[in-house]
Amino acid sequence: MDLSSFKRRKTTNYTLHNNLLSTVSTPRTIEQIPNVFTKEISPPVESSNQKGTGRCWIFAAVNMLRRDVIKTHKISEQFEFSQSFVFFYDKLERMNYNIELIQKLKSKNTDITDRLVQHILKEPFGDGGQWVMFTNIVNKYGLVPKDAYPESTHSSNSCGINKVLDRMFRTYAKDIYNNNFNKLDAMQKTYDILVKFFGEPPQTFKWEYKIKDKINSFTGKPTEFMKNFCKIDFNDYVSLTHDPRNLTNQLYGVDNLGNVEGGEDVKYLNLDISRLNELTKKSIDENNPVWFGSDVGQFFNSKEGILDEKSFDYINFLDLTDTLNKKERIEYCESLMTHAMVYVGYHVDQYGAIDYWKIENSWGTDGPYKGFILCSDKWFNDYTYQLIVQKKYLSDKELSLWNGQISSNFPLWDPMGSLA
């Protein structure tokens, strides 16, 4: 084919080249977007900000937990857990986890060119994570208020620390393969480096907080703080997915995916999307927010704060042919889980069906919903991949499956091994 023979069609639209695609592909009139909601989680909180990091999974998790602390202890709605505290220990534990993986592979005479080894080496310290990776950290180290371990320049902009840790780990991997590695020295050096970038996390701390006009205080360890202020048993939660490539009502895992050696394994109960939709509504109806993983880059109209094909209709604007369904989007690498947020409300239409969901994001307070965003119910169905809900909402059959044996494991590079 001679590509040099192509010429511009006369119907070419010139309005795009100096404009954002989301701006010019927003229809002049779209269906009315709700500004009040049928059901919203309480108490109200301000949207948090993960800044220049990929810590969404941590932010979504602590955002899911903080309302209960605010409500139970009657403290300020400005309360936040320290996201950087969890971040510090995730980096530390992930170094240990990745070293263990390389050592195991080396002991099996796995060549350095093996796909798994190369996948581990490619991006060993990306910021992304999974729900169970959050619970592994906090079950071991606890939680602290943001006041007790505030943000640093590098916890809010992780490019520098990740680049350093990547280089350190790859050097350690080389030493492992050359039988010249001292793990104790490597982990001590990792801790020292993290302290230089983030500051040393507290082993014990004192935290003062006000209830009405009375000042109260807590003194103790992070694990004690979590036990006293965040009365939660993470065993009460289950991880659900909608992966249309695979059978529903099956339990799946991912090989070699984790952050804490000896921690809980990543596993998913795969259900139909209509069931995920139903369980999300049940949870919100009982004032329980829902951590979820999705592909947030799909049809996100940032100006309007909406995730909706109708609001960001670049397919029709550019006259594209788009025939991929959800299963095919995963298979052809068009879509996968990229970001974690929290479902906190919904709106029903005149017929009683949910048409929009309200989402707590972690990108600051900009936008028409002050940092919160909306998604259409269709977007929920098309681009939600994972939910975290309480076990009590499952049927007996679903709970039995969750407590049973994993039917099969995905390889680490599978889209279901992606980190939010």
Summary of the structure (lengths in Angstrom):
residues: 420
radius of gyration: 22.9
end to end distance: 40.8
largest distance: 78.6
contacts: 1255
relative contact order: 0.17
helix: 38%
strand: 18%
